[in-house]
Amino acid sequence: MGFGCVGQGLYDILQQLPGFGAEVRRIAVKNPTKTRSLPADRFEYHADALLDDPELDVLVEVIDDAAEAFRLVKAALQQGRRVVTANKAMLARHLPELVQLQDEFGGTLLYEAAVCGSIPILRTLDAHFGSEPLRSVSGILNGSSNYVLTRMTQEGTDYAAALAEAQLLGFAETDPTLDMAAFDPRSKAVILAAHAYGLFLKPEQVLHLGIEGITPTDIAYAKAQGLKIKVVATLEQLPDGRVTALVAPTFVAESSPLYTVEHEFNGVILEAAFAGTQFLRGRGAGGHPTGSAVLADLAALRQKRAYTYTKLRQPAAAFTTDLAVEIYLRSPSESIREDLALTDISLEGTGPDGYFAVGFTTLARLLKQREKLREAGALVVRTGPISALQEARHSAQEALAQ
Ligand SMILES: NC(=O)c1ccc[n+]([C@@H]2O[C@H](COP(=O)([O-])OP(=O)(O)OC[C@H]3O[C@@H](n4cnc5c(N)ncnc54)[C@H](OP(=O)(O)O)[C@@H]3O)[C@@H](O)[C@H]2O)c1
């Protein structure tokens, strides 16, 4: 189902690997007038017809419509079918129900391609770290925004030009909001939370700050300190057992493996209780890299493998956004400072792109003011090492002040 970037990528891979022994029996697409790379008689226009065909032993759902994808995947799982999907937006909204449908009807759903394209992060978390506690999972999960940041940092390109370039190269969506406002990496963080911490989060619970407000001044500010700005998704377990998750632009130092993850590449750092730190890096998008992840899922299905969801079967950790975080704020208007109740300000001023400050706020406040920040064209960047969430600093200070 779907013969766009991912569907064509998978088809091409299967053509190149006749030894794999998979036959693409039927292909459903949407638009009957579109020019195709295969003869017209290879296509049909009602995905439901594939659901009705019991001879298809796997359904691959790679359409670009999350609501329709959910309807199709749900129906397939209700038949106890084996399904592979790449649709992170759909998974982030409906994972609890999709897991329950697998339990109830005995079908299997795999979705490695949905998070970081070719990087086998879900399989790694599920199969390898299913029993080991993780201190954190953090990384660059969106290739399009990373491409824009790389071009701005390396070539001094401004945001609009870098984005146009990413779109021309096919790295960014026609509507760039999903990537640039960090909706896409938020979906991936929600999926990661289920596999890394056994937590079903709603997308709205996860702070997602993007780079739509970024200017060359911000890049220059980072550069002057030997840092780069990267959009980093962070899932972290605090020493008290609570778990937090956020996606935000972050200053990344040369000592971090994320520093050299450039252009459309993705990278994920795992900090495991006993294994220590591991780093996975690879192509996060594109027909072949994403098709490669779908191929791996097809091979896994053949071996009767499914996600174990080990951590979901254990008592869930508490989720929190009640945490203090130090940020760099730059905004055309200074009033945002009040909205964020910035404290402990260590730097403040006004420059060509408006007001700037470095100070502390809370994740909960950023979550509440996110839309306002976006409307104001503000940029928020986490400062310091990516694991340095400063727990409850504000509550402690407030308690002392009373
Ligand atoms: N592109 C990537 O690098 C990438 C990476 C990871 C995950 N993903 C995910 O993979 C999925 C597909 O992405 P894509 O980039 O391949 O999208 P795409 O290039 O826009 O292709 C989407 C395909 O879905 C078909 N389609 C849409 N609605 C349909 C329906 N109701 N019934 C049957 N076919 C339908 C379209 O048909 P027409 O051809 O007739 O328009 C098209 O062939 C998305 O969920 C995306 O988030 C993509």
The ligand as an SDF file (V2000), in Angstrom:
LIG
                    3D

 48 52  0  0  0  0  0  0  0  0999 V2000
   10.2960    9.2930    2.7440 N   0  0  0  0  0  0  0  0  0  0  0  0
   11.0360    8.8360    3.7320 C   0  0  0  0  0  0  0  0  0  0  0  0
   12.2610    8.9280    3.6950 O   0  0  0  0  0  0  0  0  0  0  0  0
   10.3890    8.2080    4.9310 C   0  0  0  0  0  0  0  0  0  0  0  0
   11.2130    7.7490    5.9740 C   0  0  0  0  0  0  0  0  0  0  0  0
   10.6230    7.0890    7.0670 C   0  0  0  0  0  0  0  0  0  0  0  0
    9.2610    6.9600    7.1210 C   0  0  0  0  0  0  0  0  0  0  0  0
    8.4820    7.4570    6.1090 N   0  0  0  0  0  0  0  0  0  0  0  0
    7.0320    7.2670    6.2020 C   0  0  0  0  0  0  0  0  0  0  0  0
    6.6370    6.3660    5.1870 O   0  0  0  0  0  0  0  0  0  0  0  0
    5.3360    6.6990    4.7240 C   0  0  0  0  0  0  0  0  0  0  0  0
    5.3820    6.9300    3.2110 C   0  0  0  0  0  0  0  0  0  0  0  0
    6.2560    8.0200    2.9660 O   0  0  0  0  0  0  0  0  0  0  0  0
    6.7070    8.3870    1.4680 P   0  0  0  0  0  0  0  0  0  0  0  0
    7.7770    9.3960    1.6170 O   0  0  0  0  0  0  0  0  0  0  0  0
    6.9930    7.1470    0.7020 O   0  0  0  0  0  0  0  0  0  0  0  0
    5.3920    9.0910    0.9160 O   0  0  0  0  0  0  0  0  0  0  0  0
    5.0700    9.5410   -0.5970 P   0  0  0  0  0  0  0  0  0  0  0  0
    6.3190    9.5630   -1.3900 O   0  0  0  0  0  0  0  0  0  0  0  0
    4.2730   10.7900   -0.4940 O   0  0  0  0  0  0  0  0  0  0  0  0
    4.1460    8.3620   -1.1490 O   0  0  0  0  0  0  0  0  0  0  0  0
    2.9320    8.0600   -0.5700 C   0  0  0  0  0  0  0  0  0  0  0  0
    2.2700    6.9650   -1.3580 C   0  0  0  0  0  0  0  0  0  0  0  0
    1.0650    6.6030   -0.6840 O   0  0  0  0  0  0  0  0  0  0  0  0
    0.0250    6.5140   -1.6540 C   0  0  0  0  0  0  0  0  0  0  0  0
   -1.2630    6.7280   -0.9890 N   0  0  0  0  0  0  0  0  0  0  0  0
   -1.7080    7.7980   -0.2960 C   0  0  0  0  0  0  0  0  0  0  0  0
   -2.9480    7.5750    0.1790 N   0  0  0  0  0  0  0  0  0  0  0  0
   -3.2880    6.3420   -0.2250 C   0  0  0  0  0  0  0  0  0  0  0  0
   -4.4340    5.5350   -0.0720 C   0  0  0  0  0  0  0  0  0  0  0  0
   -5.4900    5.9750    0.6190 N   0  0  0  0  0  0  0  0  0  0  0  0
   -4.4490    4.3050   -0.6250 N   0  0  0  0  0  0  0  0  0  0  0  0
   -3.3950    3.8370   -1.3170 C   0  0  0  0  0  0  0  0  0  0  0  0
   -2.2620    4.5520   -1.5110 N   0  0  0  0  0  0  0  0  0  0  0  0
   -2.2230    5.7870   -0.9720 C   0  0  0  0  0  0  0  0  0  0  0  0
    0.3710    7.5680   -2.6760 C   0  0  0  0  0  0  0  0  0  0  0  0
   -0.3440    7.2990   -3.8540 O   0  0  0  0  0  0  0  0  0  0  0  0
   -0.0890    8.1360   -5.1940 P   0  0  0  0  0  0  0  0  0  0  0  0
    1.2030    7.6260   -5.7260 O   0  0  0  0  0  0  0  0  0  0  0  0
   -1.2310    7.7620   -6.0420 O   0  0  0  0  0  0  0  0  0  0  0  0
   -0.0470    9.5760   -4.8050 O   0  0  0  0  0  0  0  0  0  0  0  0
    1.8790    7.3760   -2.7870 C   0  0  0  0  0  0  0  0  0  0  0  0
    2.1650    6.3230   -3.6700 O   0  0  0  0  0  0  0  0  0  0  0  0
    4.9070    7.9330    5.5350 C   0  0  0  0  0  0  0  0  0  0  0  0
    4.1780    7.5100    6.6380 O   0  0  0  0  0  0  0  0  0  0  0  0
    6.2250    8.5210    5.9890 C   0  0  0  0  0  0  0  0  0  0  0  0
    6.0980    9.2660    7.1930 O   0  0  0  0  0  0  0  0  0  0  0  0
    9.0370    8.0690    5.0230 C   0  0  0  0  0  0  0  0  0  0  0  0
  1  2  1  0
  2  3  2  0
  2  4  1  0
  4  5  1  0
  4 48  2  0
  5  6  2  0
  6  7  1  0
  7  8  2  0
  8  9  1  0
  8 48  1  0
  9 10  1  0
  9 46  1  0
 10 11  1  0
 11 12  1  0
 11 44  1  0
 12 13  1  0
 13 14  1  0
 14 15  2  0
 14 16  1  0
 14 17  1  0
 17 18  1  0
 18 19  2  0
 18 20  1  0
 18 21  1  0
 21 22  1  0
 22 23  1  0
 23 24  1  0
 23 42  1  0
 24 25  1  0
 25 26  1  0
 25 36  1  0
 26 27  1  0
 26 35  1  0
 27 28  2  0
 28 29  1  0
 29 30  1  0
 29 35  2  0
 30 31  1  0
 30 32  2  0
 32 33  1  0
 33 34  2  0
 34 35  1  0
 36 37  1  0
 36 42  1  0
 37 38  1  0
 38 39  2  0
 38 40  1  0
 38 41  1  0
 42 43  1  0
 44 45  1  0
 44 46  1  0
 46 47  1  0
M  CHG  2   8   1  16  -1
M  END
$$$$
